[in-house]
Amino acid sequence: MRVAQMNWMQIEAQAARDDRCVLPLGSVEQHAYLSLATDQILSDRMANEAAEPLGLPVFPVLAYGMTPGFRSYPGTISLRMSTYVALLEDLLEGFYRSGFRRIVLLNGHGGNSPAINFATEWMGVRNDTSVKMHNWWAGPRFQAAVKAVDPAASHASWMENFPWTRLDGVTMPEGAKPPFNAALYQAANPDRKREILGDGNFLGRYQRSDNEMLSLWQIGVEETRAVMEGDWP
C-alpha cells in the first residue's frame, strides 16, 4: 500500500492492525547511461511490489542519500552524513508516533549502508522497536542469481539496467567494460574517481535481455518480501 494513496485515518487503523511499515532509501547519483534516479526508482518499486501482497504501507522513497565519491559527476547530489542521520531520525520518530514499531529500510544505494548504525542506536532509545535494513541488490538469493547469469556485474552495469531505469533515446555501448584498479579508486578524491571510472560503469556489460532482467527482479522481490514477513526479534 502506497502511503501516498492513504489518509491519516487509514494509517492509524493500519498501525493498530499491523505495526510494520516500509521506507525505501535511494540516491541521486551518476549511473553511466542510466537514470540519475536509478537507486530510488529501484528501491521504490522493489518495496511496493514486495509489500503489496502483505498489505504493508510503503512510505514515499527517501530520494537523496550519501554519495560523496560521485560528486564530480553533474547531477549527483550527496547529503552529508550528519544531515542524513538527522533526517533519518526525524523519519523514524514520525513512524513511531504513527504507531509503527517494526520498520523496514529498503535500501537501494550502498552509500546509505551506515544508516543501520544509527538505526541500532535509535532502537537503544526506542527499545520497543525493531528496524531491518535490507540492501535488496545484495541479498544472497539475488546475488547468486546475478552471478549465475554473469559475475561481471556492478554499479551502473547491466545489473541495474531494467526497463524502468533506462532513458528514452539513449543507446547503451556494446561490449563489456574492463575492471578498474579498486585500491587506487578507493584512495582517490572525487575528481580522480571520475577520471578512473570514465562513464561511471564499474565493470561488465551495459545491458542484458529483458527476460533475464525480469527473472532476476522477481527473485529480488521474493527475497525482499521474505525479509518483511518473518524473523522479527
JOWO-V466847 format. One record per pair of residues at least 12 apart in sequence whose C-alpha atoms are under 10 Angstrom apart, sorted by the first residue. I is the first residue (numbers start at 1). J is the second residue. Records with the same first field share a line. If there is no record, write none. Layout:
I=J  J
//
This chain:
1=21  22  47  48  49  51  52  53  54  55  56  57  58  59
2=22  44  47  48  51  52  55  56  57  58  59  60
3=21  22  56  57  58  59  60
4=57  58  59  60
5=57  58  59
6=57
8=98
11=57  98  99  100
12=98  99  100
13=98  99
14=55  56  57  98  99  100
15=56  57  95  96  98  99  100  101
16=98  99  100
17=99
18=55  56  57  99  100  101  102
19=56  57  95  96  98  99  100  101  102  103  129
20=55  56  57  58  95  99  100  101  102  103  104  130  131  228  229
21=51  55  56  57  58  59  95  99  100  101  102  103  104  105  131  228
22=44  47  48  51  56  57  58  59  60  61  95  100  102  103  104  105  106  131  132  133  228
23=43  44  47  48  57  58  59  60  61  62  91  92  95  103  104  105  106  107  133
24=39  40  41  42  43  44  45  46  47  48  58  59  60  61  62  63  104  105  106  107  108  133  134
25=39  40  41  42  43  44  47  60  61  62  63  64  65  105  106  107  108  109  112  113  115  133  134  135
26=38  39  40  41  42  43  44  61  62  63  64  65  66  106  107  108  109  110  111  112
27=39  40  41  43  61  62  63  64  65  66  67  76  77  78  79  107  108  109  110  111  112
28=40  41  63  64  65  66  67  70  75  76  77  78  79  109
29=64  65  66  67  68  69  70  71  73  74  75  76  77  78  109  200
30=67  70  71  72  73  74  75  76  77  155  156  199  200  201
31=70  73  76  155  156  157  160  161  165  199  200  201  202
32=73  155  156  157  172  197  198  199  200  201  202  206
33=156  157  161  165  166  167  170  171  172  173  199  200  201  206
34=156  157  158  160  161  162  164  165  166  167  168  170  171  172  200  201  206
35=156  161  164  165  166  167
36=74  75  76  77  156  165  166  167
37=63  64  75  76  165
38=108  109  156  160  161  162  164  165  166
39=63  64  65  107  108  109  110  160  165
40=61  62  63  64  65  107  108  109  165
41=61  63  108  164  165
42=107  108  109  136  137  160  162  164  165  217
43=61  62  63  105  106  107  108  109  135  136  137
44=58  59  60  61  62  63  106  107  108
45=61  164  221
46=106  107  108  136  137  217  218  220  221  222  224  225
47=59  61  104  105  106  107  108  136  221  224  225  228
48=60  221  225
49=218  221  222  224  225
50=218  220  221  222  223  224  225  226  227  228  229
51=221  222  224  225  226  228  229
52=225
53=225
54=225  228  229
56=228  229
58=104  106
59=91  95
61=105  106  107
62=87  88  91  105  107
63=77  108
64=76  77  78  79  84  109  112
65=77  78  79  80  81  83  84  108  109  110  111  112  113  115
66=78  79  80  81  83  84  109  110  111  112  113  114  115
67=79  80  81  109  110  111  112
68=80  81  111  189  190
69=111  185  186  188  189  190  191  192  193  194
70=189  190  191  193  194  197  200
71=189  190  191  193  194
72=189  190  191  192  193  194  195
73=190  191  193  194  198  199  200
78=111
81=112  114  115
84=112  115
85=114  115  117  118  119
86=118
88=115  118  119  122
89=115  118  119  122
92=105  119  122  123  126  131
93=122  126
96=126  128  129
100=129  130
101=123  126  127  128  129  130  131
102=128  129  130  131  132  228  232  233
103=119  129  130  131  132  133  228
104=130  131  132  133  134  224  227  228
105=119  131  132  133  134  135  228
106=132  133  134  135  136  224  227  228
107=133  134  135  136  137  138
108=134  135  136  137  138
109=135  136  137  155
110=135  137  138  155
112=135
113=133  134  135
115=133
116=131  132  133  134
119=131  132  133
120=132
129=233
130=232  233
131=232  233
132=227  228  232
133=227
134=223  224  227  228
135=224
136=220  221  223  224  227
137=154  159  160  217  220  223  224
138=220
139=219  220  223  224  227
140=220  223
141=216  219  220  222  223  224
142=216  217  218  219  220  221  222  223  224
143=159  216  219  220
144=216
145=212  215  216  217  219  220
146=159  212  213  216  219
149=208  212  213  216
150=204  205  208
151=204
152=176  177  178  179  202  203  204  205
153=176  201  202  203  204  205  206
154=201  202  203  204  205  206
155=200  201  202  203  204
156=199  200  201  202  203  204  205  206  207
157=176  177  200  201  202  203  204  205  206  207  208
158=172  176  201  203  204  205  206  207  208  209  213
159=204  205  206  207  208  213  216  217
160=206  207  213
161=205  206  207  208  209  210  213
162=207  208  209  210  212  213  214  217
163=209  210  213  214
166=207
171=206
172=205  206  207
173=205  206  207
174=205  206  207
175=204  205  206  207
176=201  203  204  205  206  207
177=199  201  202  203  204  205  206
178=201  202  203  204  205
179=197  201  202  203  204
180=196  197  201  202  203
181=196  197
182=196  202
184=196
185=197
//
